[in-house]
Amino acid sequence: MDTTGAVVPGVTVVATNVGTGVVTSATSNESGNYQLLYLNPGTYKLTVEQPGFKRVERTAVEVRVGDAITLDMSLEPGQVSESVTVTAETPLLEASEATVGQLVDRRRLADLPLAGGNPAYLLQLTPGIMATNAASHGWFPHAVDSTSNVAAVGTRTRASQFALDGNPIMTQGGQASYSPPPEMVQEMKIQTAPFDASQGGFSGANFNIVTRSGSNDWHGDLWFSHYSRPLMTRNFFVNRFIFDPNTGPVTEEKKKSQWPPTQTNRYRATFSGPVIKNKTFFIYGYDKLFRKRPATGVNTVPTAEQRTGDFSKLLALGARYQIYDPFTIAAAAGDGFRGCRWRAM
């Protein structure tokens, strides 16, 4: 609109991504409205031009995932060679959508501690979101159950939807099928009251994870983490068992049996840059997890006599046992408990 408040049709509006240089343009209609669709999250410079009016530039326009921003530009009479620069910030209140939620931006992902290096850990910063994992859970990204075990705004666990770049990544059991490394995430949008008709199929919240893009500049990250038992604290229940006199004296063997040694090393790297400046970009991410931890189990194996074909000790358990050849399904000769054959399977 102009300085009198009248709408100006046919105005050229250009949005330029500051990081990539990608340009998106639109023209205002007879009502003075314009739409710039499918903008990737990032910082933009908005330019408005119309013959008979000064050129208007608005810098530092922050576009976030799922945003529908309304920006009214005022045109002053003058030459196009003259320009007016507006440095106002992007409106914090979205008047065009009836959704409630929160945005986890790139700075929070980089600066805040992440349990297990899992970006989904920060979903708990949103009011109404609560993790139902055990307090000692590692939150490793390959353990997608930890990512999915969240209750949102009074709904049950795994009643929410996870999406990657707007595409649902849910399994049949209500789990997120993938959790990208934090260096590959641009931002995360949490909608705790998704009333928009485009959302559906869930009763909880909508978690949309947006991956990063390359830019005109070269960037790289290297990251390494290590933790093992010397760096970890035993929980209350383990200590209670170890130091309980009713469970025996406190020994190193007792401590190791209840708090066995474990070690986790994780390596991550990202590399991004331009293929064709202001047009095509790439980003590559690598994530490798090495984890060593003991596993216990109970198995039944043949005794030394049974390995030689002597099953006679089974007679002490009763006459209901009968040894047969699984290849012929015929009872063994004699009493059926001696001279049995072993055959490799």
Secondary structure as UniProt FT lines:
FT   TURN            3..4
FT   TURN            9..10
FT   STRAND          12..17
FT   TURN            18..20
FT   STRAND          23..27
FT   TURN            30..31
FT   STRAND          42..49
FT   TURN            51..52
FT   STRAND          55..63
FT   TURN            65..66
FT   TURN            80..81
FT   STRAND          83..86
FT   STRAND          101..104
FT   HELIX           106..111
FT   HELIX           115..117
FT   HELIX           119..125
FT   TURN            127..128
FT   STRAND          129..131
FT   TURN            135..136
FT   TURN            141..142
FT   HELIX           144..148
FT   STRAND          150..152
FT   TURN            153..154
FT   TURN            157..158
FT   STRAND          161..164
FT   TURN            165..166
FT   STRAND          167..168
FT   TURN            172..173
FT   HELIX           182..184
FT   STRAND          185..191
FT   TURN            197..198
FT   STRAND          206..211
FT   STRAND          219..228
FT   HELIX           229..231
FT   HELIX           236..242
FT   HELIX           245..247
FT   HELIX           252..258
FT   STRAND          263..276
FT   TURN            277..279
FT   STRAND          280..292
FT   HELIX           304..307
FT   TURN            308..309
FT   HELIX           312..317
FT   TURN            319..320
FT   STRAND          324..325
FT   TURN            326..329
FT   STRAND          330..331
FT   TURN            334..335
//
